[in-house]
Amino acid sequence: MAKSFESWRLFWMLALTVSAAICLGLPFADFHTWRGTEFIILHAVLCALPFFLVAFTASSLATL
């Protein structure tokens, strides 16, 4: 189990999850206006934010 958390398999699974979530938001974005562009940027940030929080928390806990 610990080996799977240290492998590239976990990275690709998480990258695919974030990419799929962003692709699901693309039909709702209108790139001809700034609001549509802002929507997809915010959607990407909100999809990736939990993974960043987990990564930074895990590295701090590993240091402790």
C-alpha positions in Angstrom: 0.0 0.0 0.0 2.8 2.4 0.9 4.5 1.7 -2.4 1.5 2.8 -4.4 1.6 6.2 -2.6 5.2 6.7 -3.7 4.7 5.7 -7.3 4.0 7.7 -10.4 0.7 5.8 -10.7 -0.8 8.0 -7.9 0.4 11.2 -9.7 -1.2 10.2 -13.0 -4.4 9.2 -11.3 -4.7 12.6 -9.6 -3.6 14.5 -12.7 -6.3 12.6 -14.7 -8.9 13.5 -12.1 -8.1 17.2 -12.2 -8.0 17.2 -16.0 -11.4 15.5 -16.2 -12.9 17.9 -13.8 -11.6 20.9 -15.8 -12.9 19.3 -19.0 -16.3 19.0 -17.5 -16.3 22.8 -16.9 -15.3 23.7 -20.4 -18.8 23.6 -22.0 -19.9 26.2 -19.5 -17.1 28.6 -20.3 -17.5 31.4 -22.8 -14.0 32.3 -23.9 -15.2 35.4 -25.8 -15.8 37.3 -22.5 -13.6 37.8 -19.5 -16.2 36.2 -17.3 -16.0 33.0 -19.2 -12.2 32.9 -19.0 -12.4 33.8 -15.3 -14.9 31.0 -14.7 -12.6 28.3 -16.1 -9.6 29.7 -14.2 -11.5 29.6 -11.0 -12.9 26.1 -11.8 -9.3 24.9 -12.3 -8.1 26.4 -9.1 -11.0 25.0 -7.1 -10.4 21.5 -8.5 -6.7 21.5 -7.8 -6.8 23.3 -4.4 -7.7 20.2 -2.3 -4.7 18.3 -3.8 -2.3 21.2 -3.0 -3.6 21.3 0.6 -3.1 17.6 1.0 0.4 17.8 -0.4 1.5 20.6 1.8 -0.1 19.2 4.9 1.4 15.7 4.2 4.9 17.2 3.8 4.6 19.1 7.0 3.4 16.1 8.9 6.2 14.0 7.5 8.7 16.5 8.7 7.2 16.5 12.2 
